[in-house]
Amino acid sequence: MYPQSIRIEATNKTPEIVLEQGIIFIKGRSIPEDPNNFYKPIYEWVSKYISEWAGKTDIIFAFEFINTRSIKWIYTILKEMTELIYLPGNKLQVSWFYEEGDEDMYDLGSIISALVRCPFRIIRIEDIDKCEITVLN
């Protein structure tokens, strides 16, 4: 049985999170007081998901701001997710959205894309707040 879906509402310090069959969506600010406490359950969900899922998974990131400790967790989660592409029948697509003019988020997406082995798109949008859960083809 696949792990139960998780939905976490955004706060002024933590991003909106949606984890469900076929999609991982993280959007907003990621400056939690304790990133380990915030991201560990997400990492655990991803680990269980990898062991039980077969199919396509879209990972969508749309950060307004992210601190260094959160970046470490995002990279760790992505690294774990790349295990999916080595399993038969699986397909993984990462989409990294950044707001027009936010070169720091563009650069971060470029760095992370170079560190993971999976399809990775960096997409400029006008307003990061308008980024919604979508399955991208």
GUFI-303911 format. One record per atom (N, C-alpha, C): x, z negated, y negated; residue number from 0; residue in one letter. Coordinates in nm, 3 decimals, padded with zeros to 5 digits. Layout:
// residues N
     east       up    north    i  aa
        X        Z        Y  NUM   A
...
***
This chain:
// residues 137
     east       up    north    i  aa
   00.084   00.000   00.118    0   M
   00.000   00.000   00.000    0   M
   00.089   00.000  -00.125    0   M
   00.055   00.083  -00.220    1   Y
   00.132   00.093  -00.344    1   Y
   00.118  -00.034  -00.426    1   Y
   00.219  -00.064  -00.508    2   P
   00.205  -00.184  -00.591    2   P
   00.087  -00.169  -00.688    2   P
   00.027  -00.281  -00.717    3   Q
  -00.088  -00.282  -00.808    3   Q
  -00.043  -00.237  -00.948    3   Q
  -00.129  -00.160  -01.015    4   S
  -00.099  -00.115  -01.151    4   S
  -00.078  -00.234  -01.243    4   S
   00.009  -00.213  -01.341    5   I
   00.036  -00.315  -01.442    5   I
   00.017  -00.252  -01.579    5   I
  -00.053  -00.324  -01.666    6   R
  -00.069  -00.282  -01.806    6   R
  -00.038  -00.403  -01.894    6   R
   00.055  -00.382  -01.986    7   I
   00.094  -00.488  -02.078    7   I
   00.076  -00.434  -02.220    7   I
   00.000  -00.506  -02.299    8   E
  -00.024  -00.466  -02.438    8   E
   00.103  -00.488  -02.521    8   E
   00.124  -00.402  -02.617    9   A
   00.239  -00.415  -02.708    9   A
   00.221  -00.536  -02.799    9   A
   00.334  -00.595  -02.836   10   T
   00.335  -00.698  -02.940   10   T
   00.432  -00.649  -03.048   10   T
   00.457  -00.732  -03.147   11   N
   00.553  -00.690  -03.249   11   N
   00.697  -00.692  -03.197   11   N
   00.719  -00.749  -03.076   12   K
   00.854  -00.754  -03.019   12   K
   00.866  -00.689  -02.883   12   K
   00.755  -00.656  -02.820   13   T
   00.761  -00.598  -02.686   13   T
   00.678  -00.469  -02.680   13   T
   00.721  -00.375  -02.597   14   P
   00.651  -00.247  -02.589   14   P
   00.525  -00.252  -02.504   14   P
   00.441  -00.152  -02.523   15   E
   00.330  -00.129  -02.433   15   E
   00.389  -00.078  -02.302   15   E
   00.338  -00.130  -02.191   16   I
   00.387  -00.090  -02.059   16   I
   00.268  -00.050  -01.973   16   I
   00.279   00.065  -01.909   17   V
   00.181   00.106  -01.809   17   V
   00.260   00.149  -01.686   17   V
   00.233   00.081  -01.576   18   L
   00.296   00.113  -01.448   18   L
   00.183   00.141  -01.350   18   L
   00.174   00.263  -01.304   19   E
   00.072   00.296  -01.206   19   E
   00.120   00.413  -01.122   19   E
   00.045   00.441  -01.019   20   Q
   00.081   00.548  -00.928   20   Q
   00.104   00.678  -01.005   20   Q
   00.226   00.729  -01.002   21   G
   00.258   00.856  -01.064   21   G
   00.304   00.851  -01.208   21   G
   00.299   00.731  -01.271   22   I
   00.339   00.725  -01.412   22   I
   00.399   00.589  -01.449   22   I
   00.504   00.598  -01.528   23   I
   00.564   00.480  -01.591   23   I
   00.572   00.514  -01.739   23   I
   00.509   00.432  -01.821   24   F
   00.498   00.458  -01.965   24   F
   00.543   00.334  -02.040   24   F
   00.642   00.350  -02.128   25   I
   00.692   00.239  -02.209   25   I
   00.704   00.289  -02.353   25   I
   00.632   00.222  -02.445   26   K
   00.626   00.270  -02.583   26   K
   00.626   00.153  -02.681   26   K
   00.703   00.167  -02.788   27   G
   00.698   00.070  -02.897   27   G
   00.833   00.009  -02.927   27   G
   00.829  -00.116  -02.970   28   R
   00.950  -00.191  -03.003   28   R
   00.989  -00.274  -02.882   28   R
   01.118  -00.278  -02.853   29   S
   01.165  -00.361  -02.744   29   S
   01.276  -00.451  -02.795   29   S
   01.233  -00.565  -02.847   30   I
   01.325  -00.668  -02.894   30   I
   01.276  -00.805  -02.847   30   I
   01.248  -00.817  -02.715   31   P
   01.196  -00.946  -02.666   31   P
   01.300  -01.056  -02.679   31   P
   01.251  -01.177  -02.695   32   E
   01.341  -01.293  -02.705   32   E
   01.425  -01.307  -02.578   32   E
   01.362  -01.282  -02.463   33   D
   01.433  -01.292  -02.336   33   D
   01.407  -01.164  -02.256   33   D
   01.489  -01.060  -02.275   34   P
   01.468  -00.934  -02.204   34   P
   01.468  -00.950  -02.051   34   P
   01.547  -01.043  -02.000   35   N
   01.549  -01.064  -01.854   35   N
   01.412  -01.106  -01.805   35   N
   01.349  -01.198  -01.872   36   N
   01.217  -01.246  -01.835   36   N
   01.112  -01.136  -01.851   36   N
   01.125  -01.055  -01.955   37   F
   01.028  -00.949  -01.980   37   F
   01.041  -00.834  -01.882   37   F
   01.163  -00.786  -01.858   38   Y
   01.184  -00.665  -01.777   38   Y
   01.198  -00.689  -01.627   38   Y
   01.230  -00.810  -01.585   39   K
   01.249  -00.834  -01.442   39   K
   01.124  -00.800  -01.360   39   K
   01.003  -00.840  -01.400   40   P
   00.884  -00.801  -01.322   40   P
   00.863  -00.649  -01.318   40   P
   00.903  -00.580  -01.422   41   I
   00.892  -00.434  -01.425   41   I
   00.989  -00.374  -01.325   41   I
   01.111  -00.424  -01.324   42   Y
   01.211  -00.379  -01.228   42   Y
   01.164  -00.405  -01.084   42   Y
   01.107  -00.521  -01.060   43   E
   01.057  -00.554  -00.926   43   E
   00.944  -00.460  -00.885   43   E
   00.855  -00.427  -00.980   44   W
   00.747  -00.332  -00.952   44   W
   00.806  -00.196  -00.914   44   W
   00.905  -00.150  -00.991   45   V
   00.968  -00.021  -00.965   45   V
   01.034  -00.021  -00.826   45   V
   01.101  -00.127  -00.790   46   S
   01.165  -00.135  -00.658   46   S
   01.063  -00.122  -00.545   46   S
   00.950  -00.189  -00.560   47   K
   00.844  -00.180  -00.460   47   K
   00.783  -00.040  -00.460   47   K
   00.761   00.015  -00.576   48   Y
   00.705   00.149  -00.592   48   Y
   00.791   00.253  -00.519   48   Y
   00.920   00.246  -00.536   49   I
   01.012   00.340  -00.473   49   I
   01.001   00.333  -00.321   49   I
   00.985   00.215  -00.268   50   S
   00.980   00.199  -00.123   50   S
   00.849   00.248  -00.063   50   S
   00.744   00.268  -00.147   51   E
   00.613   00.300  -00.093   51   E
   00.553   00.430  -00.146   51   E
   00.610   00.490  -00.248   52   W
   00.549   00.607  -00.311   52   W
   00.611   00.736  -00.261   52   W
   00.528   00.837  -00.247   53   A
   00.574   00.973  -00.219   53   A
   00.492   01.066  -00.309   53   A
   00.557   01.140  -00.394   54   G
   00.487   01.231  -00.483   54   G
   00.560   01.244  -00.615   54   G
   00.486   01.289  -00.716   55   K
   00.543   01.312  -00.849   55   K
   00.531   01.186  -00.934   55   K
   00.635   01.158  -01.011   56   T
   00.632   01.046  -01.104   56   T
   00.682   01.094  -01.239   56   T
   00.602   01.070  -01.343   57   D
   00.643   01.096  -01.480   57   D
   00.682   00.963  -01.543   57   D
   00.799   00.960  -01.603   58   I
   00.845   00.842  -01.676   58   I
   00.850   00.883  -01.823   58   I
   00.778   00.809  -01.905   59   I
   00.768   00.841  -02.047   59   I
   00.816   00.722  -02.129   59   I
   00.917   00.747  -02.211   60   F
   00.969   00.647  -02.303   60   F
   00.942   00.695  -02.445   60   F
   00.895   00.604  -02.529   61   A
   00.872   00.636  -02.670   61   A
   00.902   00.509  -02.750   61   A
   01.028   00.490  -02.783   62   F
   01.069   00.368  -02.851   62   F
   01.074   00.388  -03.002   62   F
   01.018   00.290  -03.071   63   E
   01.033   00.283  -03.216   63   E
   01.168   00.218  -03.247   63   E
   01.200   00.116  -03.168   64   F
   01.327   00.045  -03.179   64   F
   01.354  -00.024  -03.046   64   F
   01.480  -00.032  -03.008   65   I
   01.516  -00.100  -02.884   65   I
   01.652  -00.167  -02.904   65   I
   01.661  -00.294  -02.864   66   N
   01.788  -00.364  -02.880   66   N
   01.879  -00.341  -02.759   66   N
   02.002  -00.382  -02.771   67   T
   02.103  -00.354  -02.669   67   T
   02.067  -00.415  -02.534   67   T
   02.016  -00.535  -02.533   68   R
   01.983  -00.600  -02.406   68   R
   01.867  -00.529  -02.336   68   R
   01.775  -00.475  -02.413   69   S
   01.665  -00.398  -02.354   69   S
   01.713  -00.264  -02.301   69   S
   01.808  -00.203  -02.370   70   I
   01.864  -00.076  -02.324   70   I
   01.922  -00.093  -02.185   70   I
   01.991  -00.203  -02.163   71   K
   02.048  -00.230  -02.031   71   K
   01.940  -00.230  -01.924   71   K
   01.827  -00.291  -01.952   72   W
   01.718  -00.296  -01.855   72   W
   01.656  -00.157  -01.833   72   W
   01.639  -00.082  -01.940   73   I
   01.583   00.053  -01.927   73   I
   01.675   00.139  -01.839   73   I
   01.804   00.129  -01.864   74   Y
   01.900   00.203  -01.782   74   Y
   01.892   00.158  -01.635   74   Y
   01.885   00.029  -01.611   75   T
   01.877  -00.025  -01.476   75   T
   01.750   00.025  -01.405   75   T
   01.639   00.023  -01.474   76   I
   01.513   00.072  -01.418   76   I
   01.524   00.221  -01.386   76   I
   01.578   00.298  -01.480   77   L
   01.594   00.442  -01.457   77   L
   01.686   00.471  -01.339   77   L
   01.794   00.398  -01.331   78   K
   01.889   00.415  -01.220   78   K
   01.818   00.391  -01.087   78   K
   01.735   00.289  -01.082   79   E
   01.658   00.259  -00.961   79   E
   01.560   00.373  -00.931   79   E
   01.494   00.424  -01.033   80   M
   01.397   00.531  -01.015   80   M
   01.460   00.660  -00.964   80   M
   01.585   00.684  -00.999   81   T
   01.648   00.809  -00.954   81   T
   01.661   00.814  -00.802   81   T
   01.646   00.701  -00.736   82   E
   01.646   00.701  -00.590   82   E
   01.532   00.785  -00.535   82   E
   01.423   00.795  -00.611   83   L
   01.308   00.873  -00.567   83   L
   01.342   01.019  -00.542   83   L
   01.429   01.076  -00.623   84   I
   01.453   01.219  -00.610   84   I
   01.531   01.253  -00.483   84   I
   01.583   01.153  -00.417   85   Y
   01.655   01.178  -00.292   85   Y
   01.564   01.167  -00.169   85   Y
   01.439   01.128  -00.192   86   L
   01.345   01.114  -00.081   86   L
   01.257   01.238  -00.072   86   L
   01.233   01.288   00.050   87   P
   01.153   01.409   00.066   87   P
   01.014   01.395   00.004   87   P
   00.968   01.501  -00.061   88   G
   00.834   01.504  -00.118   88   G
   00.821   01.441  -00.255   88   G
   00.928   01.391  -00.310   89   N
   00.921   01.325  -00.440   89   N
   00.973   01.415  -00.551   89   N
   00.916   01.396  -00.668   90   K
   00.960   01.467  -00.788   90   K
   00.958   01.366  -00.903   90   K
   01.062   01.368  -00.983   91   L
   01.075   01.273  -01.093   91   L
   01.103   01.350  -01.221   91   L
   01.034   01.314  -01.329   92   Q
   01.055   01.375  -01.460   92   Q
   01.058   01.264  -01.565   92   Q
   01.165   01.258  -01.643   93   V
   01.175   01.161  -01.752   93   V
   01.157   01.235  -01.883   93   V
   01.071   01.181  -01.969   94   S
   01.051   01.234  -02.104   94   S
   01.083   01.124  -02.203   94   S
   01.178   01.150  -02.290   95   W
   01.222   01.055  -02.391   95   W
   01.175   01.107  -02.526   95   W
   01.075   01.042  -02.583   96   F
   01.023   01.083  -02.713   96   F
   01.094   01.007  -02.823   96   F
   01.123   01.076  -02.930   97   Y
   01.179   01.011  -03.048   97   Y
   01.110   01.070  -03.171   97   Y
   01.100   00.986  -03.273   98   E
   01.032   01.027  -03.395   98   E
   01.123   01.116  -03.480   98   E
   01.064   01.219  -03.535   99   E
   01.138   01.311  -03.621   99   E
   01.217   01.232  -03.725   99   E
   01.346   01.259  -03.735  100   G
   01.432   01.191  -03.831  100   G
   01.500   01.066  -03.776  100   G
   01.462   01.022  -03.657  101   D
   01.522   00.902  -03.599  101   D
   01.638   00.944  -03.509  101   D
   01.752   00.969  -03.570  102   E
   01.868   01.018  -03.496  102   E
   01.923   00.914  -03.398  102   E
   01.905   00.785  -03.428  103   D
   01.952   00.682  -03.336  103   D
   01.880   00.691  -03.202  103   D
   01.747   00.710  -03.204  104   M
   01.671   00.721  -03.079  104   M
   01.703   00.852  -03.008  104   M
   01.727   00.957  -03.085  105   Y
   01.769   01.084  -03.023  105   Y
   01.903   01.066  -02.952  105   Y
   01.998   01.004  -03.022  106   D
   02.131   00.982  -02.964  106   D
   02.124   00.895  -02.839  106   D
   02.042   00.790  -02.844  107   L
   02.028   00.702  -02.728  107   L
   01.971   00.779  -02.609  107   L
   01.870   00.861  -02.633  108   G
   01.815   00.943  -02.526  108   G
   01.920   01.036  -02.467  108   G
   02.003   01.093  -02.552  109   S
   02.110   01.182  -02.506  109   S
   02.211   01.108  -02.419  109   S
   02.247   00.989  -02.460  110   I
   02.343   00.909  -02.383  110   I
   02.285   00.873  -02.247  110   I
   02.161   00.823  -02.247  111   I
   02.099   00.782  -02.121  111   I
   02.081   00.902  -02.028  111   I
   02.042   01.016  -02.085  112   S
   02.022   01.134  -02.001  112   S
   02.151   01.177  -01.932  112   S
   02.264   01.154  -01.997  113   A
   02.392   01.189  -01.938  113   A
   02.434   01.092  -01.827  113   A
   02.373   00.974  -01.824  114   L
   02.411   00.871  -01.728  114   L
   02.327   00.871  -01.600  114   L
   02.211   00.936  -01.603  115   V
   02.124   00.937  -01.486  115   V
   02.113   01.078  -01.430  115   V
   02.090   01.086  -01.302  116   R
   02.080   01.216  -01.235  116   R
   01.935   01.247  -01.201  116   R
   01.865   01.298  -01.299  117   C
   01.727   01.340  -01.277  117   C
   01.685   01.430  -01.394  117   C
   01.579   01.506  -01.378  118   P
   01.531   01.587  -01.490  118   P
   01.495   01.496  -01.608  118   P
   01.548   01.528  -01.724  119   F
   01.537   01.440  -01.841  119   F
   01.516   01.527  -01.965  119   F
   01.402   01.512  -02.028  120   R
   01.372   01.588  -02.150  120   R
   01.372   01.494  -02.270  120   R
   01.429   01.541  -02.379  121   I
   01.427   01.468  -02.505  121   I
   01.336   01.546  -02.599  121   I
   01.232   01.479  -02.647  122   I
   01.126   01.549  -02.719  122   I
   01.104   01.485  -02.856  122   I
   01.116   01.566  -02.961  123   R
   01.091   01.519  -03.097  123   R
   00.941   01.527  -03.125  123   R
   00.887   01.419  -03.183  124   I
   00.747   01.420  -03.226  124   I
   00.741   01.368  -03.368  124   I
   00.633   01.400  -03.435  125   E
   00.618   01.363  -03.575  125   E
   00.599   01.213  -03.594  125   E
   00.518   01.150  -03.507  126   D
   00.485   01.009  -03.522  126   D
   00.485   00.943  -03.385  126   D
   00.577   00.851  -03.362  127   I
   00.590   00.785  -03.231  127   I
   00.464   00.709  -03.193  127   I
   00.389   00.660  -03.293  128   D
   00.266   00.587  -03.264  128   D
   00.160   00.674  -03.198  128   D
   00.171   00.805  -03.215  129   K
   00.073   00.897  -03.158  129   K
   00.108   00.940  -03.016  129   K
   00.221   00.893  -02.966  130   C
   00.259   00.926  -02.830  130   C
   00.167   00.850  -02.734  130   C
   00.101   00.922  -02.647  131   E
   00.007   00.863  -02.553  131   E
   00.050   00.896  -02.412  131   E
  -00.010   00.830  -02.316  132   I
   00.018   00.859  -02.176  132   I
  -00.031   01.001  -02.148  132   I
   00.062   01.083  -02.110  133   T
   00.029   01.220  -02.071  133   T
   00.118   01.259  -01.956  133   T
   00.066   01.338  -01.869  134   V
   00.149   01.392  -01.762  134   V
   00.199   01.526  -01.812  134   V
   00.328   01.537  -01.824  135   L
   00.390   01.656  -01.879  135   L
   00.432   01.750  -01.768  135   L
   00.408   01.875  -01.785  136   N
   00.447   01.975  -01.685  136   N
   00.575   02.041  -01.721  136   N
***
